[in-house]
Amino acid sequence: RNWPGPYAIDLLPLVVADYTEVTVIDVGGGAATGLSQIASSGIDTWVHYILVETQAMCTAISRFDAPIMAMPDLPTVVKPPVIINVASTLQYIEGWRHKLKQFITYSPEAIIISNTPVSEHLTYARCQTNGRNRRIPAWCFNQLELDNALQGYRRRYYIEHNQSLRHKNAPAPSVQASMIYYPASSSR
């Protein structure tokens, strides 16, 4: 299904709204973007918000009086139920399959991956230019490889954004997509 805008709708508040209390692990959530989305949505959910970011971002966040636990690594123990919000960060993680396995160890109620490049071609790395002269590697995922890496979870929501991308020398065209994965045994 295509969404008319170029970017993802805020999926995190849609998932969080199903709970009265939930732990959100926001991986690569920048300046607590996920928490901002939840707060501005007006939902009545008690959220234990854990931001997993760079040490520099964690230090910056700690200066604010905000209900945020910021850390550079995934937490060892969390209070269930858990929602993992990886947003678009997965494309920048070198060992993305291993990271998905780590996420699954929390037995999350949902895993949200948004505004992420996918293709029908096998997963490949490409160069993304950020800023004037800064280039970083980024994955473009084969949708089936991504689905298979999330063992025990099924993709229940998928939306492509009208943001078709072409990169020089890329093996195949890609689209930006957002997905929500739920446990395969879940009725959601």
Secondary structure, 3 states (H helix, E strand, C coil): CEECCCCCCCHHHHHHCCCCEEEEEEECCCCCHHHHHHHHHCCCCEEEEEEECCHHHHHHHHCCCCCEEEECCCCCCCCCCEEEEEECHHHHCCCHHHHHHHHHCCCCCEEEEEEEEEECCCCEEEEEEECCCEEEEEEEEEHHHHHHHCCCEEEEEEEEEEEEECCCCCCCCEEEEEEEEEECCCCC
